[in-house]
Amino acid sequence: MKILEIKNLSLSFVNTSGTKQVLKNISFSLEKAKTLGIVGESGSGKSLTALSVLKLLPNNAVIDNGNIFLVDQDSKIDLLTLTEKELVKIRGNEISMVFQEPMTSLNPSVKCGKQVVEVLTNHERVSKSDAKKRVIELFDEVKLPDSERIYNSYPHEISGGQKQRVMIAMAIVLKPKILIADEPTTALDVTVQKAILDLLKEIQKKYKMSIIFISHDLGIISRIADDILVMYGGEVAESGRKNDILTKSVNSYTKGLLSCRPALNMKKERLPVLSDFTENSMSELSLKNQENKKTEGLGNISDEIILKVNHLSKNFIVKKNFFGKSKHIYSAVNDMNFELFKGETLGLVGESGCGKTTLGRMLVRLIDSTSGLIEYKGRALNVLTNRELKNLRRNVQIIFQDPYSSLNPKHTIGDALLEPLIAHKLISNRKSGIKKVYEVLEKVKLQSESFYKFPHEFSGGERQRIVIARALILQPQFIICDESVSALDVSVQAEILNLLNDLKKEYQLTYIFISHDLAVVKYMSDRIMVMKEGRLIEINEADELYRSPASEYTKKLIGSIPEISLS
């Protein structure tokens, strides 16, 4: 039985430069107590379609035509014809939404419990004490630990996974018929991601709720959806039952999305990218992949130890007493020991808060260690002079997770890439610097015109190429990739991973590759380190670690990888 029906929905953005249509005749339906997965790249129109249901659209958005029917037995209500006052009664009561980023969705100045209570008291006549009791019970239901503490906590005081559970509690507090979940697991670790998916399935079963689940990852969609809708360029590319889409897809774009994500059995083969499917025939793609397999291999690993870490620890002071002395110390990294060989890609995995990023920043001396020793090419980093440290930073670079916050929005890309050349006095004049910038832009497959543009003029994948170019322009020997593909669509991710491997082979680079996505880490790495609560749990060759994990924690991480599921 249908509970929501969208017919021929078209939407445009109107601005000073004209009108641009971004949704084109979207049609689909949602069944009662079922989950519809909507998948596609960024900009495909997934979120706009969802926001149209609740009319939570930007001011410059105009619905050109179409209907959105909320179906209740034999009656139909066209949500697009309702006034704002009428829609307020629908939002939360009938249809609710969980957004991608809970930190921006939750008010940072209001305690979590109070935010959920406000939703309840705005829609129902209930006393504050009863509302608090119901919210704490709901926090228990969404499996928040110590629900009383979470109720009285501010958003910044709880983890990302816990914030997402608070958002889910807020969305279901009025027991809506339809829940729209817009990329609710994208920024989360695989273990937390799996827990959120399991939670949504439990809630759906208990309340007979219908769910629209939006994601760019078909692996995640396959774990929760009954039906799948594939969107591309503001249109429906394909739709149908889950198993049909995953096994009998006829659409080249869908086939591309299925193939772009690294499989656990894939090793050192070039990843397919969407252009292989959307621009080339399947016979050309087959030939290309055969050529890739013949040329597999990313360079030789030497016996030379390029980096050595002994008993490395980092503590942070969380609380001080009245006299300024340490009252509570948090150990972010605890007694780490490992070696990195020249030409190797060493993967580093673990849940958020395990110390991965702290370790990466210590290795380039962005933060100092509390104790222990880091040696780069036999030289201890803690005894380097300022001049020696400057030379180290020329040879050792880091690529951060968020390319937008890594680039100055006021500087053109050309100036951002010239800056390290000027700082290290590697160019005699601006003309020679511009020539070098053009060369490195070409290496990362960006046009020379990019030199004069600003960061906001580029997509996420293009910005990631820019920060890779900035790391590469100094011709380093060792690069730390800190969650450098985590925020990207699977299709763009494949392009960046291929680029990193190409650059590694061409420049004989050494990588430490940090990520919470174990499938990506396995594809990229020769060996993998697993961290938990600041400690090194195990280290082994990538294939061996996945085949025979030594710890229960690693087994849990591997078991949480969102592979394509047909069940």
N, C-alpha and C positions, 0 to 999 in steps of 0.2 A: 504493500500500500504506500502511495506517495505521500510525503509530508511537506515537501518543498519542490516547487517546479519553476524553473527559469526558462523563459521562451524568448528567443531572438533578442537578447540583451546587447545593446550597442551603447558605447560611452565615449565621449570626446573630452579633451582638455582645451579650454579656450584661453588664450593669452594675447599679448600685444602683437606677437608675430603671426597669429592666425589660429586656426582650429586643427587639432590633431586627433584622429580617431584611434583609441587605444584598446577598445573592446569591440569585436565585430561579430554580431549575431550569435552570442553564446546561448546554447540551449542544453539543459540537463535536468535531471530530477534526483531527489534524495528520498530513499525508502525509509519507512518507519523502523527504528531500532537497528539501522544498518549504518555502515561507515563508507562514505565516498572519499576516496583519496584524490586530491587535485595536485598534479605534478607538472613541473616545467621550470625553465631557467628564470633568473631574475629578469623582470621586465616583460614576462609572458602574459601578465594580467591576472595571476592567481589571486593576489591579495585584493586587487581592485574589484574582482568579481565577488569576493567574500564581503568586502566593505559595502558593496552595492546592496546586499541583502538587508543590512541594517541602516542604509543610507548614511553611513559615516564617511562621506566622501569629501575631498578637498573642495574649497569654495569655487574653484575654476573648473570643476567637473560637471559636465552636462550629459544627462541620459538622453540619447537620441531616440531610441525606441526600445520596446520590449516589455515584458511582464515578469514579475517575481511573485508567484502565488504561494501563500502559506495555506496548506490544505488541512482542514479539520473535518474529518468524516466526509460529508457531501458538500460542504461549503468551501469556498475559496476566497481568500483576501489578497488583493494585489497590493503588496507592500509599497510599491512605487506611488500609489495614489493616496497614501495616508499622510495626514498632517504630522508635524513634529510632535504635537501633544499626543496623538494616537500612537505614534511610534515609540514614545517613552514607555507606554504600557506593554509594548511587544518586547523591547530590549530588556533582557534579563529574565523576564517572566516566560516568554515563549522561545526566544532565541538569544543565546549568549555567546561571548567570544573570548578566547584566550590568545593573547598576542605573543609575538616572537620574543621580544625583549622585556622580561618582567621588571627590570630595574627602571626602565623608562615608563612602564605602565603603572607602577606603584608610586604613590606619593612618598618621597624620601623623608618628609617631615612629619608623617603620621604613622603611628604604630600599626603593624600588619592587621591585628585583630580588629582595631577600630575601623579600618578601611572596609573590611568585609561586613561588619556590623552596619555601616552606613548604607550599604546596598540593601540589606535586609530591612532596615527601619524606613528607608525611602519608599519601599514598595508594600510593606505589610505593617499592620498595627500590632506592635509587639514591644514589651517593656525592654529597657536596656539590659536588665539582669537576664531575662529570657533570651534575648538576642545574643548576649555573651555566651550563655550556656550552649546555644545551638551552634555558634561559630566554633567553640572549642570542640564540640562533638564532631563537627565537620572537619576540623583540622586533624582529629584522630582518624577520621574516615579516609582522608587523602594521605594518611600515613606520615604525618609530620611528627618528628620526635619531640617529646616534651612540649605538647601543644600549648600548655599554659605559658611557657617561656616564649614560644613563637608569637603567641597572641600579644604579648607585651614587648616584643622586639620591633625595632625599626628595620626597614628593608636591608640597609647596609650591614646589619648585624647577623644576617643569615646567608647561607650559600645560594648559588644560582639555582640548584635543583629545588631547594626549599622555597625560594621565591616563586618558582614556577608552580609548585604545589599550592601556595597561597593564592596565586592567580586562578588556578583550577577551582579551588574552594570558592572564590569570589564569583566565578562563572556559574557554578552549580548550586549556589546557596538558595536560589529561588526555584530549583528543580525545573529548568527549562526543557522544552521538547527537543530543541536543536542546539548543539554545541559546535561552534566553529573554532577550530584550533589552527592558528596561522603560524606555521613553522615553530611549534612550541618546544622542539628538542634540538634545534640547529646548533646552538652554542653550548650544548651540554656534553659531558663525557658519555662514552658508550654505555657504561653501567647505569648512570643516572637516566640516560635516554631510554634504555630498556625498561627501567622502573616506571618512568612516566607513561610509556606506551601500555605497560601492564595495568597501571592505575586507570587509564582512560577506558580500557576494555572492561575492567571491573565496574567502574561507574556506569558505563553503558548498559551492562547486564543488569545492574541493580535497578536503574531508573528507566530502562527501556528507551534510552535516549538515542537520537540520531546524531551522527557526527560528520562534519565536513573537516577533513584533515589535510592541511596544505603543507607540501614539502618539495624540495628540489631533488630529493634522494629516493629513487624507486625502491631501494633496500628497506628504508624506513616505512614507506607507503605499503609495501607488500606485507609487513608485519601486522598492520592494523586494518587495512581496507577490505571491504567486500567488493566494491566497484572502483574503477580507476578512470579518471578523466585527465587526458594529457593536453596541456595548453602550449601553444607556440605562437608568438607574435600577436597576441590578443585574440586568437581564434582557438577553437577546439580542433586539435589535430587528430584525436582518437579517443574513443570511450568504450567501456564495456566491462564485463566481469573480470575480476582480478586475474584469474588464471589464463583467460583468453589474451589479455593485454601482455602478460608476462611471457607467454609461450607461443602465441600465434599472431603476434603483432605484424601488421602489414605496412605500418607507417615508418618511414626511414628515420624520422626524428625520434620516435619512441625507441627504435633499435639502437640509435646513437646513445640515448640516455642509459639504456641497459648495459651498453658496452664500455662507457667511459670510466666507470668506477673500477678501480683495481680489484681483481678477484684474489682470493687467498691462495689460489694455485698458480697465480701469474708471477713470474719472476724475470725482471730485466728485459721484458719485451716492451716495445713502444706502445703506449696506450692509444687506443683509437680516440679521435676527437669528433665532435659533431659534424665538422665540415667534411669528414670522410663519408658520412652518410647522407648529408643534405646536398653535397656538391658533386660527389663521385658515384659512379655506378657500383653495384656490389662486386662486380668482377674486378674493377680497378682497386677497390678496397682490399679484396682478397690478395691481389698481387702485392699491394703496398705492405700488408701485414707479413707476407712471406719474406719480402725484402728486409723488413725490420727484424724478423727472427734470425735471418742469416747474419745480420750485423749486430746482434745482441752483445751485451758486455759493455761496461761503463768505465773501462780502464783497470789497470792492475793495481792491487794493493801491495805496497812494499813492506819490508820488515822494519822500516824506520819508524820509530815511535815519535810522532809529532807532538803529542800532548800526553802528559802524565799527571794524574790526580791522586794525591795521598792524604787520607784521613781528613778530607775537606768538610768543614762544618760552617753553618751560618745561623746565628741566633738573632732574633729581633726582640727588643724590649717592648712588651705589650702594656705593662702598667708600672708606674713608679709610686713610691710612697711619698709622704709629705716632705721628706728630706731629699728627694730626687734619686733615691737608690732604687735599683731594680726590684720590683715586687713579683712580676710574672714575666717569664722569658719563653718565647715561642721558638722552637728549633725547626727552621724551614728546611735545612739540609744537615744531615747527621752522618758524619764519618763515611764519606763517599770515597771509593777507591776504584779507578779504572785507567786504561790506557787507550789511546787512539792512534791508529796507524795511518801513515801517509797514503792518500788515495782511497781511504775507506769512507763509507757512509755508515755512521753509528746512529741507530735510532734510539730515541728516548721517549718512553711512554709512561703513563700513569694518570690517575684522576686529578681533577683540579685541586690545587692546594698541596700536591705531593712534593713540590719543590723544583719542578722542571725548569720553569722560567728563572727562578732564583739562581739555579746552578748555571744556566746559560749566561746570565749577566755577570756572574762571578768569573766565568772563563774569559771574558773580555774586559775584566776589571771595571765594569760599569758600577758594580758594588764590590766592596771588600769582604773577604771571608773573615769569620771569627777565629778560625784555627785551620790548620792543615796547609798543604802545599800544592800549588799548580805550577807545573813546568811546561813551557812551550819551547820545543827544540832544545831541551836541556837547561833552559834558563828559568829560574824561579821568578814568577811574575811579581811577587810581593817586594822584591828588592830592586825593581826597575826604576831608573831615573825618569824624570818627566820626558826627556828626549827619547829614551828607550821605549817608554810607554806609547809615545806617539808613533814610533816605528812599528810597534806591535799592532796598533789599531789599523795600520795600513795593510798588514798581512792577515789580520784576523777581523772578519766582519760579521755583522749580525743582521738578519732579515726578520723584522717584527711581524706579529700577527695582523695588525690593523694598518694597512698601508696609508689610509687617509690621515690618521693621527700622526703618522711618521713623517708626513710631508707638510711643510709650511704652506698654508692655503694662500698666503700673500706672495709667494715666490713662484715664478714660472718653473717648469720642469728643467729647462736649460740651466737656470741659476742653481737649482737644487743639485744638479749633477756636476756643475762647475765648482761648487763650494768645496768638496773634498779635494779636488785637484789643486785648488788655490791654497787650501789649508796645509797641504803636504808639499807645496812648492814643486809640483810635478809638471808645470807648464810655464813657458817663458812669457807668453802673452795670451790674450783672450782668443785670438784667432786660432791658435794651435789647440786651445782648450775646447773650442766649439767643434773643431774637427774630431777630437777624441770623443766628445759627447755624441756626435752623429754616428760614430763607429759603434759605440756601445748600444745606442738606441736600435741600430740595425741588428745587432746581436740578439736583442730581446724582442725582435720583430715588431718594432714601433717605427712609424714614419718620422722623418727628420723634422716635419712640421710640429711635432710634439714639443720641440724645444721651446716654442713660444706660448704654449698653452699652460693653464693653471690646473691644479689637481682635480678641481670639481668638474672639469670638462672631460674626465676619463671615467670609464667603467671600473668596477672593482678589480677585474682581471687585469686591465691595463695599468691601474695604479700599482698592482703587485709586480708587474713587469718593470715599472719605473723604479721601485725600491730594490729590485734585483739588479737593475742597471747601476744604481747608486752604489750598491755593495761591490759590483764587479769592476767599476771604473778604476779602482785603485789596484787592480790585478792582485787580489789577495790569494793566499794559499789555502786558507781555512775559513769556512763560512758556517755560522750557526743559523739554522732555519727554525725560528721559534713560532710554531703554529702558523706557518706562512701560507698555508692553503686551507686552513680550517673554516674561514668565513666565505669561501667561494663555492659557486655551483659546481656540481660534479663534472660538468662539461668543461668549464673554465679551469677547474682543478687539474684535469687531465692535461690540458695545454701547458700549465705551469710546471707540472711534474716532468713532462717531456723536456721542457726548456731547461730545468735544473739538471737533468741527466745529460743533455747535450752539452751544456756549459761545463759540467764536471769532466766529461770526456775531452773536450777541447782544451781546457786550461789545467787539467790534472789537479782538480780541486779535491779537498777533503771536507766532508760535511758532518756536522751533528744535526740530525733531523728530529725536531721535537714536535710531537703531536699527541692528541688523545684518540685519533683515528687509527686503530691498529692495522686495518687493511692497507692504508696508505703507507704506514711505517714499514710494514713487511715488504711491500712492493719496492720501496726505496732503499732499504737497508741491507748491509752485509751482516752486521750484528745488531742486536737489540738489547738495550738496558731497560729494566722495569723498576720504577720507583714507587714507593708507598710511604706516606707520612715522613718524607725527608730521607728515607733510607733506600739503598740499593737492594732490591729483593733478589734479582737474578740478572745475569748477562750471558748471552749465548748467540750462536749463529742464528740468523732469522728463521730459516726453515726448521732448524732443530728446536728452537724455542716454541714455535707453533705446533710442531709435531709432538714434543714431549715437554710441556711446561713443568718446571720443578716446583712451583708454588701454587697453592690454591687460589691466591690472588690473581696470578697470571691466567689461570684457567677461567676464572670469573670474567676477566677482561676479554679473553678470546671468545667466550660464550656469549658475550653481549654485542659482538660485531653484527650490525644489521645487514646480513646477506639476504638475497632475494628468497622469499618464502612463499610457497604455493599452498601451504596448509590453511 
